[in-house]
Amino acid sequence: MSSPSKRREMDLMKLMMGDYKVEMINDGMQEFYVQFHGPKDSPYDGGVWRIRVELPDAYPYKSPSIGFINKIYHPNVDEMSGSVCLDVINQTWSPMFDLVNVFEVFLPQLLLYPNPSDPLNGDAAALMMRDRTAYEQKVKEYCERYAKPEDAGAVPEEEKSSDEELSEAEYASSDEEVAGKADP
């Protein structure tokens, strides 16, 4: 597995075979979105984020670029851009890590153990150090406001339906609803 493109392909397939919803941005395998759920037993529990992942040409020798698309209140995430300040990803990345590590270890650890001494969001860091209870309440408010499944591009279970379930008459009558969503 010496080729970076083969490794990129393998890591992406491992992510897709896991419990992650992956949505490609273009035809290549270098940019995509991943649906990420907040860790259990944390103020982020129940939140769902759309994470943009960009793999550099030199991946896995160079770290992926990771950013939150929908808002999150966290000392180490820039509130406006969604950029993540994550030491493991930005500075101590190793080709031994893969994309599954990012979503199963690195991001959950970031949310469970914020580092207010190295903030990208100074307000969140200050509130966390000053009043942990108020900080956690604000995190939960952001989750309720910005991190619902529909905010991350997910369709709630009760709204899902497949084309096979629709008769031709029903499908034809629903044209107005799907206008603008034709396949490219």
N, C-alpha and C positions, 0 to 999 in steps of 0.2 A: 504494500500500500504506500508506494513512494510518491505517487502523484497527488498534488494538492487537490486537483479536481475530483479524483476518485474519493479522497477522504471527505471532501465537502459533500459529495453525493451520499456517501455512507452515513455521515453524521446527520444529514437531513432526513434520510430514510429512517434512522433510529428514532429521531424526534417524531416523525409522522406515525411510526408504528407504536409509539407510546400513547399516552392519553392527551396528546396536544393537538389542537386544531391549528394547522399550518396553512397559510394562504400566500401563494407566490405573488410577488409584485409584478414581475415581468417573466419573459421566457427563460431567463437564466436561473441559476440556483444561488445567486449571490444576495438577493434581497427578498425578504419575506416577512410576514407578520405571524406571530405566535400568540395564541390566547393563553394567558397566564392567570391562575387563580391565587388569591392571597393565601398565605399559610394558615392552617387551622390554629386555633388557640392564640390568635394575635388580633390586634385591632383591624388588621387587613382581611380577616376571615370573611368570606362572602363577596369580597371584591373581585372583579374580573377585569383584567387589563389587556389591551392589545399592545403587544411589544413589537417594535420594528427591529429586525435583525439585518445587519449588513455584513457579509463576509468579505474580507479583503482578498485580493488575488493571492496573497501569500498565506491564507488560512490553510492549515492550522498553526503555522509558524507565527502568525500575527493574530491578535485577538479580534473577535467579532465586535462590531459596534452595536450597542444595545440602547434602545430608548423607549420610554413609555409614550404611547400615543394619547390615551385619555389621561386626565389629570390624576395625580397622586400627591398626597401630603406626606413628605418624607424629607428629613434633613439632607440626605445624599442623592436626591433627585431634583433636578432643576424644574421648578413648577411650570415655567413657560415652554421650554424646549423638550422636556422629558428625558434629557440626558442623564445618564447614571454615572455617579462617581463611585466606582467599584474597583478597589485596589486589585483584586484577583483578575478581573477582566482587563483593566487598563495597564497594569504594570507587571504583575507576576504571572501572566498567562503562560501556559506551557502547552506544547502540542499533545501532551498526554491528556489534556482536558478535551471534552467535546461539548456539543450543543445541549445534550441531555444534562450534563453537569451544570450548565448555566441555569436551566429552568428547574432542576430538582435540588440543587445545592446553593449556588451562588445567589440567585435572586431571593429565594426564601430566607437565606441567612441575612441578606441585606435588610429585608423587611422585619425580621425578628430581632436583629441586633443593629439598629442604626448607630452611626458614628457622628454625634453632634459636634465633635471637635474638628471635623473635616467637611463642613457643609457646602452644598450647592444651593440649599434653601435656608438662608440665615434665620428667617422667621420661625420655621419649623424647628430648627436646632435650638434657638433661644427658648421657645415655648417648652420643648422637651426637657431642657435642663432646669427650667424655672418651675414648671408645673406639669408633671407627667400625666396626671389625670385629665387635665384640659387638653394636652397634646393628643392623647388617645381618643378623646371625644371628637376633636377636629378631624383626626384620621378617619373615624367612623362616619362623620358627616360627609367627607370627601368621597368615601366608598359609596355611600347612599346616593350622592348627587352625580358622581362621575364614573363609577366603576360597576354599573349594573351590566348583566350579560349583553344587553342591546348596545351599550356604550362600547363594548369590545368587538362588536360585529357579530355577536351570537344571536340566534333566534331562540327565544324561550321554547322549551319542549312542546307546550300546548299549541304553538303556532306553526310547528314544523309539519310539512306534508310533502309527499313526493309526487312527481308527475304521474307515476303509475296509479296513484289512487284517484286521479281525476278522470272522469269520462270525457270523451271528445267534446260533448256539449258544454260541460262545466269548464273545460279548458278554454274553449272559444269564448265563453261568456266572461272569463277572467282576463281578457286581453287588456282592458283598461288598467287593471291593477298592476300588470307586469310591464306596461309601456316604459321604454327607456332601459330595460334590463335585458335586451337581446344579447345573445352570445356574439362575441367578436368574430 
